[in-house]
Amino acid sequence: MPQLSPLFWVFSSLMIMFLLMSMMVVFYEKMVDFNSVNECKILLMKWCW
């Protein structure tokens, strides 16, 4: 197993942090816009029917 360079570890940790931040932002936006999202789903269901 070859030894990985420190640059790789820095890059991977930055990518993980970025993914966590994006997930938190998406989750927060969903929590904030939960009612509007539900209304949109209901409207789409009515429109499809």
PDB file of N, CA, C and O in Angstrom:
ATOM      1  N   MET A   1       0.852  -1.192   0.000  1.00  0.00           N
ATOM      2  CA  MET A   1       0.000   0.000   0.000  1.00  0.00           C
ATOM      3  C   MET A   1       0.894   1.252   0.000  1.00  0.00           C
ATOM      4  O   MET A   1       1.627   1.499   0.958  1.00  0.00           O
ATOM      5  N   PRO A   2       0.825   2.021  -1.067  1.00  0.00           N
ATOM      6  CA  PRO A   2       1.697   3.207  -1.134  1.00  0.00           C
ATOM      7  C   PRO A   2       1.257   4.295  -0.168  1.00  0.00           C
ATOM      8  O   PRO A   2       0.073   4.447   0.132  1.00  0.00           O
ATOM      9  N   GLN A   3       2.223   5.033   0.303  1.00  0.00           N
ATOM     10  CA  GLN A   3       1.912   6.116   1.232  1.00  0.00           C
ATOM     11  C   GLN A   3       1.357   7.308   0.452  1.00  0.00           C
ATOM     12  O   GLN A   3       1.912   7.714  -0.569  1.00  0.00           O
ATOM     13  N   LEU A   4       0.255   7.857   0.953  1.00  0.00           N
ATOM     14  CA  LEU A   4      -0.388   8.971   0.269  1.00  0.00           C
ATOM     15  C   LEU A   4       0.270  10.281   0.684  1.00  0.00           C
ATOM     16  O   LEU A   4       0.723  10.441   1.818  1.00  0.00           O
ATOM     17  N   SER A   5       0.309  11.192  -0.246  1.00  0.00           N
ATOM     18  CA  SER A   5       0.957  12.477   0.029  1.00  0.00           C
ATOM     19  C   SER A   5       0.074  13.347   0.917  1.00  0.00           C
ATOM     20  O   SER A   5      -1.145  13.170   0.920  1.00  0.00           O
ATOM     21  N   PRO A   6       0.646  14.274   1.662  1.00  0.00           N
ATOM     22  CA  PRO A   6      -0.167  15.175   2.504  1.00  0.00           C
ATOM     23  C   PRO A   6      -1.132  16.014   1.686  1.00  0.00           C
ATOM     24  O   PRO A   6      -2.212  16.369   2.157  1.00  0.00           O
ATOM     25  N   LEU A   7      -0.737  16.332   0.450  1.00  0.00           N
ATOM     26  CA  LEU A   7      -1.628  17.121  -0.396  1.00  0.00           C
ATOM     27  C   LEU A   7      -2.935  16.375  -0.646  1.00  0.00           C
ATOM     28  O   LEU A   7      -4.009  16.976  -0.666  1.00  0.00           O
ATOM     29  N   PHE A   8      -2.834  15.065  -0.836  1.00  0.00           N
ATOM     30  CA  PHE A   8      -4.040  14.269  -1.040  1.00  0.00           C
ATOM     31  C   PHE A   8      -4.941  14.322   0.188  1.00  0.00           C
ATOM     32  O   PHE A   8      -6.160  14.438   0.060  1.00  0.00           O
ATOM     33  N   TRP A   9      -4.350  14.238   1.371  1.00  0.00           N
ATOM     34  CA  TRP A   9      -5.161  14.290   2.592  1.00  0.00           C
ATOM     35  C   TRP A   9      -5.832  15.647   2.738  1.00  0.00           C
ATOM     36  O   TRP A   9      -6.997  15.723   3.129  1.00  0.00           O
ATOM     37  N   VAL A  10      -5.107  16.720   2.428  1.00  0.00           N
ATOM     38  CA  VAL A  10      -5.697  18.061   2.511  1.00  0.00           C
ATOM     39  C   VAL A  10      -6.849  18.176   1.531  1.00  0.00           C
ATOM     40  O   VAL A  10      -7.915  18.688   1.874  1.00  0.00           O
ATOM     41  N   PHE A  11      -6.637  17.703   0.318  1.00  0.00           N
ATOM     42  CA  PHE A  11      -7.679  17.792  -0.700  1.00  0.00           C
ATOM     43  C   PHE A  11      -8.908  16.980  -0.300  1.00  0.00           C
ATOM     44  O   PHE A  11     -10.035  17.455  -0.434  1.00  0.00           O
ATOM     45  N   SER A  12      -8.697  15.767   0.187  1.00  0.00           N
ATOM     46  CA  SER A  12      -9.827  14.920   0.571  1.00  0.00           C
ATOM     47  C   SER A  12     -10.580  15.517   1.757  1.00  0.00           C
ATOM     48  O   SER A  12     -11.811  15.484   1.789  1.00  0.00           O
ATOM     49  N   SER A  13      -9.856  16.060   2.727  1.00  0.00           N
ATOM     50  CA  SER A  13     -10.544  16.665   3.877  1.00  0.00           C
ATOM     51  C   SER A  13     -11.340  17.890   3.442  1.00  0.00           C
ATOM     52  O   SER A  13     -12.442  18.122   3.938  1.00  0.00           O
ATOM     53  N   LEU A  14     -10.788  18.679   2.515  1.00  0.00           N
ATOM     54  CA  LEU A  14     -11.534  19.831   2.011  1.00  0.00           C
ATOM     55  C   LEU A  14     -12.794  19.384   1.273  1.00  0.00           C
ATOM     56  O   LEU A  14     -13.851  19.997   1.418  1.00  0.00           O
ATOM     57  N   MET A  15     -12.683  18.329   0.491  1.00  0.00           N
ATOM     58  CA  MET A  15     -13.857  17.834  -0.226  1.00  0.00           C
ATOM     59  C   MET A  15     -14.921  17.348   0.750  1.00  0.00           C
ATOM     60  O   MET A  15     -16.109  17.603   0.553  1.00  0.00           O
ATOM     61  N   ILE A  16     -14.501  16.651   1.800  1.00  0.00           N
ATOM     62  CA  ILE A  16     -15.464  16.162   2.790  1.00  0.00           C
ATOM     63  C   ILE A  16     -16.137  17.331   3.491  1.00  0.00           C
ATOM     64  O   ILE A  16     -17.351  17.317   3.699  1.00  0.00           O
ATOM     65  N   MET A  17     -15.362  18.338   3.854  1.00  0.00           N
ATOM     66  CA  MET A  17     -15.946  19.515   4.499  1.00  0.00           C
ATOM     67  C   MET A  17     -16.932  20.208   3.570  1.00  0.00           C
ATOM     68  O   MET A  17     -17.998  20.645   4.004  1.00  0.00           O
ATOM     69  N   PHE A  18     -16.580  20.309   2.299  1.00  0.00           N
ATOM     70  CA  PHE A  18     -17.467  20.952   1.338  1.00  0.00           C
ATOM     71  C   PHE A  18     -18.770  20.172   1.201  1.00  0.00           C
ATOM     72  O   PHE A  18     -19.846  20.765   1.137  1.00  0.00           O
ATOM     73  N   LEU A  19     -18.675  18.850   1.156  1.00  0.00           N
ATOM     74  CA  LEU A  19     -19.882  18.030   1.049  1.00  0.00           C
ATOM     75  C   LEU A  19     -20.758  18.193   2.285  1.00  0.00           C
ATOM     76  O   LEU A  19     -21.978  18.306   2.170  1.00  0.00           O
ATOM     77  N   LEU A  20     -20.148  18.206   3.456  1.00  0.00           N
ATOM     78  CA  LEU A  20     -20.927  18.378   4.684  1.00  0.00           C
ATOM     79  C   LEU A  20     -21.610  19.738   4.709  1.00  0.00           C
ATOM     80  O   LEU A  20     -22.777  19.838   5.088  1.00  0.00           O
ATOM     81  N   MET A  21     -20.905  20.773   4.314  1.00  0.00           N
ATOM     82  CA  MET A  21     -21.497  22.109   4.302  1.00  0.00           C
ATOM     83  C   MET A  21     -22.657  22.182   3.319  1.00  0.00           C
ATOM     84  O   MET A  21     -23.699  22.759   3.630  1.00  0.00           O
ATOM     85  N   SER A  22     -22.485  21.603   2.138  1.00  0.00           N
ATOM     86  CA  SER A  22     -23.565  21.641   1.152  1.00  0.00           C
ATOM     87  C   SER A  22     -24.776  20.858   1.653  1.00  0.00           C
ATOM     88  O   SER A  22     -25.913  21.281   1.445  1.00  0.00           O
ATOM     89  N   MET A  23     -24.545  19.719   2.310  1.00  0.00           N
ATOM     90  CA  MET A  23     -25.662  18.955   2.855  1.00  0.00           C
ATOM     91  C   MET A  23     -26.382  19.756   3.936  1.00  0.00           C
ATOM     92  O   MET A  23     -27.612  19.754   3.991  1.00  0.00           O
ATOM     93  N   MET A  24     -25.634  20.433   4.787  1.00  0.00           N
ATOM     94  CA  MET A  24     -26.261  21.239   5.836  1.00  0.00           C
ATOM     95  C   MET A  24     -27.069  22.381   5.230  1.00  0.00           C
ATOM     96  O   MET A  24     -28.166  22.682   5.700  1.00  0.00           O
ATOM     97  N   VAL A  25     -26.540  23.013   4.195  1.00  0.00           N
ATOM     98  CA  VAL A  25     -27.261  24.116   3.554  1.00  0.00           C
ATOM     99  C   VAL A  25     -28.546  23.605   2.926  1.00  0.00           C
ATOM    100  O   VAL A  25     -29.597  24.231   3.066  1.00  0.00           O
ATOM    101  N   VAL A  26     -28.472  22.473   2.236  1.00  0.00           N
ATOM    102  CA  VAL A  26     -29.675  21.920   1.609  1.00  0.00           C
ATOM    103  C   VAL A  26     -30.698  21.548   2.676  1.00  0.00           C
ATOM    104  O   VAL A  26     -31.889  21.819   2.521  1.00  0.00           O
ATOM    105  N   PHE A  27     -30.233  20.926   3.763  1.00  0.00           N
ATOM    106  CA  PHE A  27     -31.151  20.547   4.834  1.00  0.00           C
ATOM    107  C   PHE A  27     -31.800  21.781   5.448  1.00  0.00           C
ATOM    108  O   PHE A  27     -33.000  21.774   5.725  1.00  0.00           O
ATOM    109  N   TYR A  28     -31.027  22.838   5.665  1.00  0.00           N
ATOM    110  CA  TYR A  28     -31.567  24.065   6.252  1.00  0.00           C
ATOM    111  C   TYR A  28     -32.595  24.697   5.324  1.00  0.00           C
ATOM    112  O   TYR A  28     -33.643  25.155   5.780  1.00  0.00           O
ATOM    113  N   GLU A  29     -32.307  24.726   4.035  1.00  0.00           N
ATOM    114  CA  GLU A  29     -33.259  25.300   3.089  1.00  0.00           C
ATOM    115  C   GLU A  29     -34.539  24.471   3.054  1.00  0.00           C
ATOM    116  O   GLU A  29     -35.633  25.025   2.944  1.00  0.00           O
ATOM    117  N   LYS A  30     -34.412  23.159   3.147  1.00  0.00           N
ATOM    118  CA  LYS A  30     -35.614  22.320   3.163  1.00  0.00           C
ATOM    119  C   LYS A  30     -36.429  22.587   4.418  1.00  0.00           C
ATOM    120  O   LYS A  30     -37.657  22.652   4.356  1.00  0.00           O
ATOM    121  N   MET A  31     -35.761  22.744   5.559  1.00  0.00           N
ATOM    122  CA  MET A  31     -36.491  23.030   6.792  1.00  0.00           C
ATOM    123  C   MET A  31     -37.199  24.378   6.698  1.00  0.00           C
ATOM    124  O   MET A  31     -38.323  24.521   7.179  1.00  0.00           O
ATOM    125  N   VAL A  32     -36.552  25.366   6.083  1.00  0.00           N
ATOM    126  CA  VAL A  32     -37.149  26.697   5.994  1.00  0.00           C
ATOM    127  C   VAL A  32     -38.316  26.687   5.012  1.00  0.00           C
ATOM    128  O   VAL A  32     -39.376  27.238   5.307  1.00  0.00           O
ATOM    129  N   ASP A  33     -38.131  26.066   3.848  1.00  0.00           N
ATOM    130  CA  ASP A  33     -39.136  26.103   2.785  1.00  0.00           C
ATOM    131  C   ASP A  33     -39.997  24.842   2.778  1.00  0.00           C
ATOM    132  O   ASP A  33     -40.462  24.411   1.723  1.00  0.00           O
ATOM    133  N   PHE A  34     -40.206  24.258   3.940  1.00  0.00           N
ATOM    134  CA  PHE A  34     -40.947  22.999   3.979  1.00  0.00           C
ATOM    135  C   PHE A  34     -42.395  23.206   3.558  1.00  0.00           C
ATOM    136  O   PHE A  34     -42.931  22.409   2.788  1.00  0.00           O
ATOM    137  N   ASN A  35     -43.037  24.265   4.050  1.00  0.00           N
ATOM    138  CA  ASN A  35     -44.436  24.502   3.716  1.00  0.00           C
ATOM    139  C   ASN A  35     -44.600  24.799   2.232  1.00  0.00           C
ATOM    140  O   ASN A  35     -45.505  24.263   1.593  1.00  0.00           O
ATOM    141  N   SER A  36     -43.752  25.631   1.683  1.00  0.00           N
ATOM    142  CA  SER A  36     -43.868  25.954   0.264  1.00  0.00           C
ATOM    143  C   SER A  36     -43.617  24.715  -0.591  1.00  0.00           C
ATOM    144  O   SER A  36     -44.261  24.535  -1.625  1.00  0.00           O
ATOM    145  N   VAL A  37     -42.688  23.865  -0.169  1.00  0.00           N
ATOM    146  CA  VAL A  37     -42.427  22.638  -0.924  1.00  0.00           C
ATOM    147  C   VAL A  37     -43.658  21.742  -0.886  1.00  0.00           C
ATOM    148  O   VAL A  37     -44.019  21.153  -1.904  1.00  0.00           O
ATOM    149  N   ASN A  38     -44.302  21.629   0.260  1.00  0.00           N
ATOM    150  CA  ASN A  38     -45.510  20.818   0.349  1.00  0.00           C
ATOM    151  C   ASN A  38     -46.601  21.379  -0.547  1.00  0.00           C
ATOM    152  O   ASN A  38     -47.292  20.617  -1.223  1.00  0.00           O
ATOM    153  N   GLU A  39     -46.768  22.694  -0.565  1.00  0.00           N
ATOM    154  CA  GLU A  39     -47.775  23.290  -1.428  1.00  0.00           C
ATOM    155  C   GLU A  39     -47.472  22.998  -2.890  1.00  0.00           C
ATOM    156  O   GLU A  39     -48.379  22.701  -3.667  1.00  0.00           O
ATOM    157  N   CYS A  40     -46.213  23.080  -3.265  1.00  0.00           N
ATOM    158  CA  CYS A  40     -45.848  22.790  -4.649  1.00  0.00           C
ATOM    159  C   CYS A  40     -46.134  21.331  -4.985  1.00  0.00           C
ATOM    160  O   CYS A  40     -46.603  21.033  -6.084  1.00  0.00           O
ATOM    161  N   LYS A  41     -45.858  20.424  -4.062  1.00  0.00           N
ATOM    162  CA  LYS A  41     -46.139  19.014  -4.322  1.00  0.00           C
ATOM    163  C   LYS A  41     -47.636  18.795  -4.492  1.00  0.00           C
ATOM    164  O   LYS A  41     -48.055  18.053  -5.380  1.00  0.00           O
ATOM    165  N   ILE A  42     -48.445  19.432  -3.651  1.00  0.00           N
ATOM    166  CA  ILE A  42     -49.892  19.274  -3.755  1.00  0.00           C
ATOM    167  C   ILE A  42     -50.376  19.820  -5.094  1.00  0.00           C
ATOM    168  O   ILE A  42     -51.204  19.198  -5.760  1.00  0.00           O
ATOM    169  N   LEU A  43     -49.861  20.979  -5.486  1.00  0.00           N
ATOM    170  CA  LEU A  43     -50.258  21.551  -6.772  1.00  0.00           C
ATOM    171  C   LEU A  43     -49.848  20.635  -7.919  1.00  0.00           C
ATOM    172  O   LEU A  43     -50.616  20.447  -8.863  1.00  0.00           O
ATOM    173  N   LEU A  44     -48.658  20.066  -7.851  1.00  0.00           N
ATOM    174  CA  LEU A  44     -48.216  19.162  -8.910  1.00  0.00           C
ATOM    175  C   LEU A  44     -49.091  17.915  -8.956  1.00  0.00           C
ATOM    176  O   LEU A  44     -49.430  17.437 -10.039  1.00  0.00           O
ATOM    177  N   MET A  45     -49.459  17.386  -7.799  1.00  0.00           N
ATOM    178  CA  MET A  45     -50.318  16.208  -7.777  1.00  0.00           C
ATOM    179  C   MET A  45     -51.679  16.525  -8.379  1.00  0.00           C
ATOM    180  O   MET A  45     -52.210  15.734  -9.158  1.00  0.00           O
ATOM    181  N   LYS A  46     -52.245  17.669  -8.027  1.00  0.00           N
ATOM    182  CA  LYS A  46     -53.529  18.055  -8.607  1.00  0.00           C
ATOM    183  C   LYS A  46     -53.402  18.225 -10.111  1.00  0.00           C
ATOM    184  O   LYS A  46     -54.276  17.801 -10.867  1.00  0.00           O
ATOM    185  N   TRP A  47     -52.311  18.848 -10.543  1.00  0.00           N
ATOM    186  CA  TRP A  47     -52.125  19.086 -11.969  1.00  0.00           C
ATOM    187  C   TRP A  47     -51.972  17.757 -12.713  1.00  0.00           C
ATOM    188  O   TRP A  47     -52.496  17.592 -13.815  1.00  0.00           O
ATOM    189  N   CYS A  48     -51.248  16.808 -12.102  1.00  0.00           N
ATOM    190  CA  CYS A  48     -51.068  15.509 -12.756  1.00  0.00           C
ATOM    191  C   CYS A  48     -52.394  14.762 -12.825  1.00  0.00           C
ATOM    192  O   CYS A  48     -52.678  14.098 -13.822  1.00  0.00           O
ATOM    193  N   TRP A  49     -53.201  14.860 -11.784  1.00  0.00           N
ATOM    194  CA  TRP A  49     -54.487  14.176 -11.821  1.00  0.00           C
ATOM    195  C   TRP A  49     -55.439  14.867 -12.793  1.00  0.00           C
ATOM    196  O   TRP A  49     -56.578  14.429 -12.958  1.00  0.00           O
TER     197      TRP A  49
END
